Amino acid sequence: MAEAEQPTAIVEAGKTSQWLTSNGFDHESLTLDHLGVEVIKVEPDFLAPLCTALYANGFNYLQCQGAYDEGPGKPLVSFYHLIKLKSNADKPEEVRVKVFLPRENPKVDSVYWIWKGADWQERECYDMYGIEYEGHPNLKRILMPEDWVGWPLRKDYISPDFYELQDAY
């Protein structure tokens, strides 16, 4: 078969995916990550409702929020590693949620209003990749100067030859 005709592997839905499906939340199960954690793909418009449902289902801790670039011409990805913390659990339940965004005008709802820990993490993703987290209370650059042009961690970013500091002293 030609490379484009390769069949896609069927991914068995995990516990969280089954719960989301039974409650009517549209998503796609991806393969488990390298640690065996369930990974769920959601469309940008459904991130906030799905995350609200996961919070109501006990995923009360946002361990990590971040982003990465799949490469020039490919989507940007905003990801969320959620944990269900319980006082009597031997091993907490975990799930990763991924949102694939177009390079041009990447926008997704902020999860700050669900998990306050997303505040600086979403700001960093905005600063480095240009992903706009709609509804974030203070979405501005956090690492780069406010007048910086471009998104330094995108794989198609071209570094400027120099950057002139203004009003540095």
N, C-alpha and C positions, 0 to 999 in steps of 0.2 A: 504494500500500500504506500501511496505517497504520504509525505509528512503531514499534509493538511487533512488527510483522511484517517488519521489515527483515531481509534475509538477512545472516548474518555472513560476513565475508571469510575465505577459506581462507588460512591462514598456512603457508608452506612451512617445513618443519623444517630448522633449521640443523645444522651439523656436530656440535655438542655434544648437541643434542636427538636426533639420529640415533644417536649413541653411547649415550645413556641408554636409548633405546628398544631398541636391540639387546642391552642388558644387563638389560632387564626393569624399568627404573625408571619408574614411572607419573608423568607430568607433562603439561603442555600448553605448546605453543609459542605465544608471543604475537608481535605484530609487532615488528620491529626498533626499537630506540630511535632517537633523533634523530642519533646518531653511527654508526648501522649495527651496533650491538652486539646480539647475540642475547639475547632475553629469554625466560625459562622460568618458568612458573607451577607451583607445587607445593603440594599439600595440606599443612597443618600437621603431620600425623602422619608424613609422609614426608620432611620437611626434613632431619633428621639423617642418615638413610641416604643420601639423594641427595647431600648435601654431602660425606659421607665418600667416596662414589664419585667425585665430582668432584675431591676432593683426591688420591685414588689415581690419577686420570687426569691429574694434573699441575697442577691449579689450586691452586698452592701459596701464593698471596697473596690475602688479603682486602683489597682496596683501600679498600672503603667498606662499611659496614653502616649502615642508617638506617631510618626509617619515615616514613610520611605518612598523612594522613587524607583519604579520598576525599569526605568531606562528611557532614553530619548524616544519620544513618540508614543510611549506607553503611559498607563495611568499612574497617578499618585495614590498612595494608600494611607488612610488614617486608621490606626488600630487601637484597640482597647483591651487590656487584660483585666478581667473581672474575677473577683474571688468572693465566695460565699463563706464569710467568717461565722463560725458557731463556736460557742464555748466548749461543747462536748464532742467536737469532731476530731477524729484522729488525723484526717487529711482533709483540708478544705477543698470544696468543689471549685473548679476553675473553668473559665471559658474565655476565648479570644474572639472579639468581634472585629471584622474588617470591612471598611467602606472603600471601594475603588472609585476614584474621582478623575474627571477629565483634566488634562494639563491646562487647558484653556478655561479659566474661570472656575477653579476648584472650590466648591462651597458645600458645607454640610452644617447641620445644626450643632451648636455647642452642647456638651453634656455637663457643663459647669453647674447647671441648675439641679442636676441629679447628684453628681459627685463634685464637691467643691475642690477636690484635689486636681481637677482637670485645668484649673486656672492657668498656672504657669506652663503646664505641659502643652496646652493648646496654643498659647502665645509663642512658645518655642517652635512649634510646627508651622505656625503662620510665618514667623520670622525666617525660618530656614527653607521652607517649601512653598510658601505663598498660599497655603490652604486657609480659606476664610471660614471661621467658625461663627456662624450667624447666631446672634443672641448673646455672644460672650460680652461680659460687662466692661472689659478693658483690653480689647484686641489691638495691641500695638507691638512694635518690635521690642524684644527683651534682650537680645544678644548683640545685634548689629546696631549701628547708629541709625537714628530715625530717618535720615535722608539717604540711606543706602539704596541703591538700585539693584533689583534682582533678588533671587532666592538662592543663596550659596550652596545648599546641599542638593539641588536638582542636578541630575547627571548631565544636563545640557547647558549648565551655567558656565559662562566664560568669565573668568576672573579679570577685573580691571588691572591695567598696568600699575596704577597707583590709586591711592585714595587720599584726598587732601583733607586734613583735619582743619575745621574752621572753628574759630573761637575756642581753641584748646587752652589758651592761657589767659 
